[in-house]
Amino acid sequence: MAAARTLFPPRGVVARQSTDTVAAESPEAQAALEMIRARACVTLGRYRREMRRG
């Protein structure tokens, strides 16, 4: 007789630095993508502040 299995739904997913990667074929493209990603939030924040000011 097979044992009964109890399944629990996941609580959520957390992106960690070790799994938060971007793949690119060349080191230059990899560096560019990482820079864009790192600066995107800062740039978007500035844009939103400027839009609120009118």
QUILINFEN-V778752 format. One record per helix or strand. SS is the DSSP state (A for helix, B for strand). FROM is the first residue (numbers start at 1). TO is the last residue. Records with the same first field share a line. If there is no record, write none. Layout:
SS=FROM-TO + FROM-TO
This chain:
A=27-53
